[in-house]
Amino acid sequence: MAVPLSGAGHPSVDPGIGASTVDELIASESEFLQRFKYCYGCDAETFERDIVDPIRRYASYVNLLPATADNFFCSAGGLFRLGLEVAFFALQGTDAHIVSGRATITVRKELEPRWRQATFLAGLCSELHRTLSHATVTDEQGNEWPAYLVPLTVWLERREARRFFVRWIANAPDSRGLGLFALPHIVSPEAMQHLAEANHVVVPQMLASMTGIPLLHEQSILIELVKRSAALVIDRDLAASAHRYGRPILGAHIERYLLDAMRHLVAAHPAWSPNTERSRVWLGAEGLFIVWPNAAAEIRKVLEDDELRGIPKAPETIVEILTAAGVLVAPPEGQACWSILPPGNSSALEAIRLASPDILLTGQTRPVDALAQPLVARAVTAPSRVAGATNAAAQSAPIVPAPTAPRARAASPRAAATEPRSAPDAAAGGPEPHEPQPDAQGALDLDPPPAPPIEAVAPSRQFALKAPLRLVPQVRQALQAAIATMNNDARSAIAVTVASGVFVPVSHFKAHSIDVSVALRALADVDMLVGTKDRRPRTYQHDIGGQEQAGVIVRPAHIEGLDPTDFQTPT
């Protein structure tokens, strides 16, 4: 019920949130509590002590606070519901795992109840830090809730406040460690002591899960269960929120899983050892760089092994999420990635740059010294000279109409099948000046060209999709649109021919509002892709317009206008 703000001279437009009592909150989730009882499987006294009491304390602390401003669980009571759902699914997951598997039966009998309770508590408090880092809560008179000192419900009762107001902090960092300062309000000292009895691992694992600081050299079932449950619950809420139009805010929760995967790779993967030969990770005076998109495959592999929901597949999406979260530094204007030249490399590599090296390197056992030499490659200022060479080659080359050559090149609208090179290089380095390359012909067009050469570069055939009837209609339409661009200007084509077929970027499916995994699975089911094994599609990297993009290769037999015998058969 709305309450007039009689004490305020200038009432706020924000109506606020009506305060609730703990009993009301518990009653609203009575069915959920019954599910906890069936899952935990114990007597009434133990259930009250281990499950109900922490839930009541959690309800008292968060009251009806939303979890986020406009993303997942953003309605009143969202944070309470989020904690309950993550706790339930994490607790349910313990039934399928044996913790402390190397211990004796007697030890496991003592530890298993503690592991299950700790997993429940870690899930319940997994987003507790948001009360301290993401929002400020005030009452009707503008007094601020001292979140470190007292639960919200207790404070509102002391102030006799019937409503509270939430002011969200813009660009708040994801400081998960702050949740430890609120933990004593949820977990009593007696419960913490019970978890620590006869062992030295349960409490550290629980706290590591809450703070988001993984134990890099020790596998933890508890941490994995909570992480997987949180991803599942948040992904389900985002999908079910009918009032949210468009895509959710990037970086709201996914960046934590990406960073965990990267930290795991730095600690365990040989190719991620910083500043070593052929490493993915380079630390220099300018900062920490990760070779991209080469590193994306390892990150995806770790996330797929963790079976996390809602995790992006495309390298471009990963970069977008991390940039929006403030983890990455944007490259110079006009560039998709940073260009670095590590020691021992003769050519520059594309890389992403982290905002701080400590994001990945904090807690590593081996200290990493920054390289003395600069890593960032100098920008190449030679395009004008290349263009000049192209024009010179074009002026010196006699115009020889060759009607068959352009038709042969029509099957490769943008690049040769085996050697994709940029057009200026091809024109400048062509060994036979009497046969102008596509861009050389474009340079000739600056002068009034004869009519025959212009007619010669026009495609002599039309390309179209030949897909099985059972292909998903939305995927068929998107693929048709990509293949149709091969009939227009080669420089604007989305699909390009490569050695074994036609390369289509996965970003094209995203642009048509199709989930990339759905599109790849649909194409693999009808056997249209190169490299498919056991109905698992394989993605490739290819340079398009000077940018390395991830995509799939469609078999040439499914493209009308192409001769499959002109392409390599993949092994």
N, C-alpha and C positions, 0 to 999 in steps of 0.2 A: 504494500500500500504506500502510495506517495505521501511524503510528509512535507509541508511547507517549510521553507527555510526562513523562519521568522527572525532569526538573529543576523541574517546577512543583509547588508545594505544593497548589494548588487548580486542577486541570485545567479548561480551558475546555470548555463544552458544544460550542462551535464546533469541528468536526473540522479546519478549515482546508483548504487546497488544496495538494496535493502538487506540489512544484517540478518543473519539466521542464527539460531541456537545449535549447539552440538546435537542435541536430541533430534531436532528437525532434519539436520543433515544426515544423520544415521538412518532415520526413518525413511528418507527419500531413496536410500540405497539398500533397503532391507533385502531385496531379492539378490543383490550382489553379495551381501554378507552371507546369505544362505549358500551361494556357490562357493564362497571361501570355506565354509564349514565342511561341505562335501569334499573339497579338494584337500584340505589340511588333514582331515581324518584323525581326530583326537577327542578326548573327553571334553565336556563343557567347560570345566575349570581351566584346562590348558588352552582351549580355544579363546576364552575370554582374556587370558593373560597374554598370549602370544600374538593374537590377531586383532581382537576387538579393541583392546586398550590402545595399541599404537594407532589404529584407525581413528579412534575418538580424539586422541591427542593431535593427530594430523588435521582432522576436521576443525578442531579448535584453533589451530595455528593459521590455516589458510582461509577458513570461512567460505565465502562464495567468490573468492578471487578468480578471475579468468587466468588461463595459462599464458595467453598471448593477447596482443592488442587486436589483431585482425587476421590471425592465421589459425593454427590448429587449436582446438579447445578454447575458443575465444569468447564463449558465452559465460554468463554468471555461473559460478560453480565448476568451471572448466578445469581448474587446477586440481580440485578434489577428485573429480572423475578421472582425470588423467593418471593421478597417482594410484587410484584403485585399479584401473585397468592394467597398467604396467605391472603392478604387484601381483595381480591375479595370474596373468599369463606367464610371468617369470616363475611363480610358485608352481603353476601347473607343469612347466617345463622340467622341474626337478624330478618328476616321476619317471622320466625317460633317461636319467643320467645317474651314474654311480660316482659320487665324489669320494676323494681319498681312496681311490681304487687300489693303491698299493699297500694300504694299511690292513691290519688284521681285522677279522670279523668283529672282535670285541671293540676295537677302536672305532670302526665304522658305525657300529651300533650307537656309540656315544655321540659321534660327530654328525651323523645324518640329520637328526632333528635340529641341530644348531645351523647346519648348512641351509636347510629349508627355511628356517626363520630368518636367517640373514639375507637370503635371496628375496624373500617377501619384503623385508625392510628396505633393502637396496632399491627395489622396484618402486615401493611407496614413496620414497624420498628422492627418486631419480631426478625430478625437476624442482626440488625444493629451493634451489639457489635462485630461482626466478623471483621469489619474494624479496630478495635482498639486492638483486642486480638489475632487474628489468622494470621495476615500477616503484612509485611512491604512493602511499595510501594516506588519505586525510579524512577527518570527520567533517561534519557540517560547518564547524567553526574554523576549519583550515588547520587544525592541529595534526601533526604528522605522527603516524604510527611508528613507535620505536621497535622495529622488527627484530632487532638483536636481543631485546630484553623480555618481551612478553608476546604470547600468541595474540592474533588479531581479535578473536572472539572475546578474550578476557579484557583486552584494552577497550573494545567498544562497550562492553558492559560497564567498565569503570567510568567511562565518559558518558554513559547513558545515551549513546548515539544509536540511532535507529537506521542510519544509512552511512555508507562510506563512499569515497570517491577515489578513483585510480588515475594517476597521471603516469603515462608510460614514458620511459627514458629513451630518447632517440639514439639509435646506433649503439645500444648498450652491448658491451662485450659479454661473451658467454663465459662468465666466471663461475664455473661449476664448483670450484672449491669453497665458495661462500656457503654452500649448503651445509658444511660441517658446523658452522656457527649456529645454525637453526636446528641441527640434529638433536641436541639435548632436550628440546621442547617436544620431540616426537618419541625418542627412545629413552626410556628411563635409565638411570645408572644401574639399577638392578638387572634390567634386561641386557645391558651391555656387558656386565660382569658374567651373566649366564652364558652369553655367546663366547666369551674368552676362556671359560673354564676348560682345563685339560687340553688346550691347544693354543697355537700361536699363529694361526692362519685365517681363521674365519673372519675376525674383525678387520684385519688388514685388507682382505679381499673385498669386504663390504664397503669399506671406506674408499678403496681404489675405484670401485664401480661408481660411487656417488660423485667423486671428484673428477672423473673422466681421465685420470692418470693411470694408464694401464701398467700392469706389472710385465714389462717387456720380455723378461727372461723366464716367465712362469705362466703356463696356461691356466686360465681360470674359467671354469664352467659357470660360476656365478656371474662374472662380468659378461660373458657371452650371452647368457640367458636374459639378463636385464637389457643389454644392448639390442638384442633381437626383438624382445618384447616391445621396447619403446618404439623401434622402427615400425613394427607391425601396427601398433595402436595408433600412432600418429598418421601413418599412411592411410589407415582405414578411416580416420576422422576427416582427413583432407578429401578423400574420395566421396564421403557421405554428406559433406556439407553442401547442401543444395543452394544455400543462400550466397555462396561464394562464386562469383563469376570470374572467368579467366583463370589464369594459373596462380597458385599461391606465391607468397613472397619467397624468393630464393634464399637459401642460406639459413632458414629458420631452424632447421634441426639436422640437415644432412651433412653440413660441413664437419660436424664432430666425428662422424663415421669416416669421412674421407681422411681427416687428420690422423685418426687412430690407425688407419691402414698405412698411411705414409710413415708414421713413427715405427710401426711394426716392421716395415720394409727396411728402414734405415738400421734397425737393430738386428735384423735376421737375414736380409737378402744380400748376397755378395755384390750384386750389381748396384746396390744402393749405398755402398760404403763410400763416404764423401772423399773427394779429391784423389781417387785412385783411377788407374787406367780403365777407360771405357765405362766410367761410372755414370750413373744417372744424376748424381748429386754433386754440385760444385760450390764451394764456399770461397769467395774472393773478397776483395776490398769493397766491392759494390753491394755485396749481400749474398744470399743463398739462392742458387738456381737449380732447377730440376729440368733435365732434358725432356722436351715435350714434342710430340705426343707419345714418344717411346715409353715413358713411365706410366702412361694411362693403363696399358694392358696389365701391368703388375698390380696396380691399385684395384682394377676391376676384379682380378683373380682373387685377391684377399677378401673383397666384399662379397663376392659370389660364394666363397667358401664359408663365410659367416652367415649366409642365407638371410641377408637383410632385405627388407621390403622397401620399395621406392627409391632404390639407388640408381643414379644415372649411369648410362653406358657410354655415351659419346664423350670424347675428350673435350669438345667444345662446351658441353653442358657442365662438366666438372670445373672447367676454368671459370665459367660464368658464375657458378655457385660460390666458389672460393673468392672470386673478386668481389662479389656482392657482400660477402661476409667480412671483407677487409683483410683476408689472409694473403692475397696476392697484390702485387704492385702492377698497375696497368703498364703495358709496354708503350714506347713512344708512339705518337700519333701516326696513323697510317700503317702500323705493323700489328700483326696478329700475335706475335711472340717476341721475346727478347732474342737477340743474336749474340751468342757467346762463342769464344774461341779458347777452349781449355788447352792446357799443355799437351803437346803431342798430336794435336789435331791440325790438319792442313786446311780444313774448311770449317766455316762457322756452323754452329748447331742452333736450332731453335729451342728455347727454354722458357719456362715461367719463373718469375722471381717472387720469393716470399717476402712479406712485409718485415719479418724479423727472423734471423737464423734460429733464435731460441724456440720458435714454434715447433721445429722438428728435432733440434739437437739437445734440448734440455733433458737431462737424465740419462744421456748416453754414457756408457762405461768408458769409451775411448774418446779423449778430447780431440777436437778437430781444429787445426790451425788454418787460418785463412791464407790463401795464396797471395804472394807479394805482387805478382803481375796482375794487370787488369784482365777481367774476364769478358766484359762487354765488347763485342766487335765494333769497329768503327763503321759508320754508315758508308756504303759504297756510293760514290758520286759519279760513277761512270756511265749512267744511262744515256747522257747526251752524246758521249763519244760513241757508244754502241749505235745510237740512232744515226749518228753521222756516218758511221761505217756502213750501216744498212743503206742509207741514201746513196752513198758513194758506189756501193756494189750495185745498186739498182740502176744508177746512171750509166755505169760502165757496161752493164749487161745488155746485150742485144735482145730485142723482143722477138722471141721465137714462139709462135703459137704451137701448142702441143695439146691437142684435144683429148688425148688418152690420159695424160698425166693427171689433170685435175679430176677426172672421173675416178682414177685409182685412189686419189686422196680423199674423195668424198666419203669413203668408209671410215675415215678418221677425222672427224670434224675439227678437233682441236689439237691433237698430238699424235705422233706416230705410235704404233702399238707397242713397240719394244723400247723406244728411247724417247720418253716424254721430255722435251726440252722447250725452253721458252722461245717464242718466235723470233725476237731480235737476235739471239745467239745463233739460231738456225740460219738466219739470213746472212749474218756476218761471217759465219764459219762454213758456208756452203762451198764444197770443193769444185762445183761445176757452175760457174757464173752464167752459162747459157741457159740454165733452167731455174728461173727465179722461184724462191720459196714463197709460201703464202704471204708473209709479212713484207717480203721484198716486192711482191706484186702490189701490196697495199701502199708501199712507198711510191711505186710508180703512179699510183692513182692521184698523187699530188699534182702531177702534170696531166694535161689532157691526154688520156690513154686511148689507144686504138680500140675500136669496138670488139674485135675478136678476143683479146685477153680477158675483157670483162665477162664476155659470155662463157669463156673457158672455165672461170672459177666458180660458176654457178653449179650447185649440186645436180648431178644427172639422175639421182635416185632419191626416193623418199623412204624414210625410216619410220617404222611403226611397230607397236608391240604385238607379239603373238603369244598370248598367255593362255594357260589351261582355263577352262570355264569355271573350275572350282576355286580359282584364286579369289580371295576376299575382295569384294567390289571396291572398297575404299583404297586398298593397296593397289589394285589394278589401275584406278583412275590416277593416283599419284605417279605410278610408274609410267603410264601413258604420257602424262604431262612432261616427265623428264625426257623420255625418248623423243618426243615431238620437238624439243629444243635443238636436237641434232640436225633438223632441217633448216634452221635459221643460221644466223651469224655464228661461226665457230667459237668466237671469243666470248659469247654469252651462253654457250651451251652448258646445261647442267650435267648431262650424261656425256661421257667421253669414252672412246674405245681404248682399250689396253691390250696387252698381248693375248689374254685368254678370253676376252669378252668385252662387255660394256660396263664401265664403272659408274655407279650411282651413289652420291654421298648420302649418308644416313640423315643429315640435316634436312634434306629435301622432304623426307617423310614427316619429320617434326614440323616443317613449315606447313604441311597439310593436316596438322592436328592428329597425326597418327603416332601412337606409341612405337618407338623404334623396335622394342623387343617383339611387339605384335606383328609389325611389318616383316621383320626378319624371319619369324617363325612361319608366317603365312607363305613367304617365298620359298622357304626350305621345304615346307610340306608338299609343294608341287614340283620340287626338284628344279627350280629355275636358277639356282645360284652355283657359282664355282666354289669349290672347296668345302662343300657341305659334307659333314661326316656324322653318321648316326642322327640325322635330322637336326644337327646343331650347326647353324650357319657360321661362316667365318667372315670376319671383317678385314679389310685391307686399308692401307694408307696410300694416298695418291695426291700429287701436287695439282691443284686447280687454281688458276689465277694467281700463282705465287704463294698459295697457302696449302699446307699439308692437311688433308681432310680424311676422315674415316668414312668408309663406305663398303658396299658389296659389289661383286662382279656378277652381272647377269650373263647367262650362257648365250652365245651368239645365235644359237638355233631359235631363240625366242624373240629375235629382232628381225622383222621383215626388212629386206634391203641389205643384209649382211650375208656373206658366204662363210659358213662355219669352217670351211677348209682353209680359209685365210688366217685362222687363229690357232694358237697353240692349244693342244689338249693338255689340261692340268694333270699332273701325276698324283 
